[in-house]
Amino acid sequence: MKANEIHDLSAEELAKKLAELKSELFNLRFRLAAGQLENPVAIRTCKRDIARVNTELRARELKA
């Protein structure tokens, strides 16, 4: 997910997206532990997306 896509989302959509990403990260880690993860880079990508969403939420919090 690109940063400019995140800027366009509302606060409710960001919270929903954050929950989805955390759930996805849990599933990726579970699959890694089970040895079924085909693309280990997906974990890094998911973590970065979570960081982007958290950064945008914090920026909006400071702006308000």
C-alpha distance (Angstrom), angle and dihedral (degrees) to the residues before:
residue distance angle dihedral
M1 . . .
K2 3.78 . .
A3 3.80 123.5 .
N4 3.81 92.9 -120.8
E5 3.82 89.3 56.1
I6 3.80 89.2 53.9
H7 3.83 92.2 50.4
D8 3.81 89.7 58.4
L9 3.82 94.7 56.0
S10 3.80 123.5 94.3
A11 3.80 122.5 -121.4
E12 3.81 92.1 -100.7
E13 3.79 91.5 49.5
L14 3.81 90.3 49.3
A15 3.80 91.6 52.5
K16 3.80 90.4 48.8
K17 3.82 91.5 47.4
L18 3.81 90.6 49.5
A19 3.80 91.3 53.7
E20 3.82 90.5 48.9
L21 3.80 92.2 49.7
K22 3.80 93.2 48.9
S23 3.79 89.9 50.4
E24 3.80 90.4 48.9
L25 3.81 91.0 49.8
F26 3.80 90.2 51.9
N27 3.80 90.5 51.6
L28 3.81 91.9 47.5
R29 3.81 91.8 51.2
F30 3.78 90.9 47.4
R31 3.81 91.1 51.5
L32 3.82 90.0 47.2
A33 3.79 91.1 54.2
A34 3.79 90.3 47.9
G35 3.80 90.9 50.4
Q36 3.80 94.0 -119.3
L37 3.79 99.5 110.4
E38 3.79 110.4 115.9
N39 3.80 98.1 -176.6
P40 3.82 114.6 39.0
V41 3.82 90.6 -178.6
A42 3.81 87.6 71.2
I43 3.81 89.1 75.0
R44 3.79 91.9 56.6
T45 3.80 91.6 46.2
C46 3.78 91.8 50.4
K47 3.81 92.2 48.9
R48 3.79 90.9 51.2
D49 3.81 91.6 49.8
I50 3.81 89.3 51.7
A51 3.81 89.3 51.0
R52 3.81 91.3 49.8
V53 3.80 92.1 51.8
N54 3.81 92.0 46.4
T55 3.81 90.4 49.1
E56 3.80 91.9 52.2
L57 3.81 92.1 47.1
R58 3.81 90.7 50.7
A59 3.82 92.6 47.0
R60 3.80 90.3 52.6
E61 3.80 90.3 47.4
L62 3.80 91.6 53.7
K63 3.79 92.1 44.4
A64 3.80 93.5 55.2
